[in-house]
Amino acid sequence: MAKPLILHIEDTMSIYKMVAHKLKKSGYRVDHRKNGKEGLDAIKELLPDLVILDVMLPSMNGFEILRRMREDSKLEKVKVIMLTSKNRTGDLEKGFAFEVDDYLAKPFKPQELLLRINKILKE
C-alpha cells in the first residue's frame, strides 16, 4: 500500500522545509507548490490524500482554492488543513464554511500538525 501523499501549498520555504522534514520522517510522501494557481493544478493532477494550505499565497489565496475544491466533485472529499497566520475568528469561520477539515494558526508546533494530520487521515 502506498504511503499517503500530502501536498503542501506554502510560499515560505522555511516553513515548507520544516513541515516536509517532519512528514517524511513520519512516513508520508510530500509534494509542494509555492503559489495558489500551481497548487490548485497540482491538487487536480495528484489527487493527494491531504492538502496543507496556506491562506496568503501568490496568484490565488487559500480560501479560493478551498472553495474551488469543494465545488469540484473530483476534489470535494480531499482532506484539507489550513496552516496560516490568518487566525482571526472571521478567518476561521470562512475556512469552516468551506468545510476545511482542520485549521491551525502560525506559529505552530510541528508535532501538533503531525498529530492533526494522523487523526484526519484515519477518519
C-alpha positions as CSV (number, residue, x, y, z in Angstrom):
1,M,0.0,0.0,0.0
2,A,1.3,3.4,-1.0
3,K,2.2,5.9,1.7
4,P,-0.3,8.8,1.9
5,L,0.5,11.8,-0.2
6,I,0.4,15.2,1.3
7,L,0.5,18.3,-0.9
8,H,1.8,21.4,0.9
9,I,0.9,24.7,-0.7
10,E,3.1,27.3,1.0
11,D,5.1,30.2,-0.2
12,T,7.5,30.4,2.7
13,M,10.3,27.9,2.0
14,S,11.5,27.6,5.6
15,I,8.0,26.6,6.8
16,Y,7.7,24.1,3.9
17,K,11.1,22.5,4.6
18,M,10.4,22.1,8.4
19,V,7.0,20.5,7.7
20,A,8.3,18.3,4.9
21,H,11.1,17.0,7.1
22,K,8.7,16.1,9.9
23,L,6.2,14.4,7.5
24,K,8.9,12.4,5.6
25,K,10.3,11.2,8.9
26,S,6.8,10.0,9.7
27,G,6.5,8.0,6.5
28,Y,4.4,10.4,4.4
29,R,5.1,11.3,0.7
30,V,5.2,15.1,0.4
31,D,4.9,17.3,-2.6
32,H,5.0,21.1,-2.7
33,R,3.7,24.1,-4.6
34,K,4.5,27.7,-3.8
35,N,1.5,29.6,-5.2
36,G,-2.2,29.2,-5.4
37,K,-2.6,28.5,-9.1
38,E,0.1,25.9,-9.2
39,G,-1.3,24.4,-6.0
40,L,-4.8,24.0,-7.4
41,D,-3.4,22.5,-10.6
42,A,-1.4,20.0,-8.5
43,I,-4.4,19.0,-6.5
44,K,-6.3,18.2,-9.7
45,E,-3.3,16.3,-11.1
46,L,-2.1,14.4,-8.0
47,L,-5.4,13.9,-6.0
48,P,-3.4,13.9,-2.7
49,D,-4.7,12.3,0.5
50,L,-4.4,15.6,2.2
51,V,-3.6,19.3,1.4
52,I,-1.8,21.6,3.9
53,L,-2.9,25.0,2.7
54,D,-1.7,28.5,3.5
55,V,-4.2,31.3,3.0
56,M,-1.9,34.2,1.9
57,L,-0.4,32.9,-1.4
58,P,0.6,34.5,-4.7
59,S,-1.8,34.2,-7.6
60,M,-4.8,32.7,-5.6
61,N,-5.5,32.7,-1.9
62,G,-6.1,29.5,0.1
63,F,-9.8,30.3,0.7
64,E,-10.3,30.5,-3.1
65,I,-8.5,27.2,-3.6
66,L,-10.7,25.6,-0.9
67,R,-13.9,27.0,-2.4
68,R,-13.0,25.6,-5.8
69,M,-12.1,22.2,-4.4
70,R,-15.4,21.9,-2.6
71,E,-17.3,22.8,-5.8
72,D,-15.5,20.1,-7.8
73,S,-16.9,16.6,-7.5
74,K,-13.4,15.1,-8.0
75,L,-11.8,17.2,-5.3
76,E,-14.6,17.8,-2.8
77,K,-13.6,14.9,-0.5
78,V,-9.8,15.7,-0.4
79,K,-8.8,16.5,3.2
80,V,-7.5,20.0,3.9
81,I,-5.7,21.6,6.8
82,M,-5.4,25.4,6.7
83,L,-2.0,26.3,8.2
84,T,-1.9,30.1,8.3
85,S,-1.2,33.3,10.2
86,K,-4.8,34.3,9.3
87,N,-6.3,33.3,12.6
88,R,-9.0,35.9,13.4
89,T,-12.4,34.5,14.1
90,G,-13.7,35.6,10.7
91,D,-10.9,33.7,9.0
92,L,-11.7,30.5,10.9
93,E,-15.4,30.9,10.2
94,K,-14.6,31.3,6.5
95,G,-12.4,28.2,6.5
96,F,-15.0,26.1,8.2
97,A,-17.8,27.5,6.0
98,F,-15.8,25.9,3.1
99,E,-15.6,22.7,5.0
100,V,-11.9,22.7,5.9
101,D,-11.0,19.6,8.0
102,D,-8.8,21.5,10.4
103,Y,-7.4,25.0,10.9
104,L,-4.0,25.6,12.6
105,A,-2.6,29.0,13.3
106,K,1.1,30.0,12.7
107,P,3.3,29.9,14.6
108,F,2.6,26.2,15.2
109,K,4.3,23.2,16.7
110,P,5.3,20.7,14.0
111,Q,4.3,17.8,16.3
112,E,0.8,19.2,16.7
113,L,0.4,19.5,13.0
114,L,1.5,15.8,12.6
115,L,-1.0,14.7,15.3
116,R,-3.8,16.5,13.4
117,I,-2.7,15.0,10.1
118,N,-2.6,11.5,11.6
119,K,-6.1,12.0,13.0
120,I,-7.6,13.3,9.8
121,L,-6.1,10.6,7.6
122,K,-7.5,7.9,10.0
123,E,-11.1,9.2,9.7
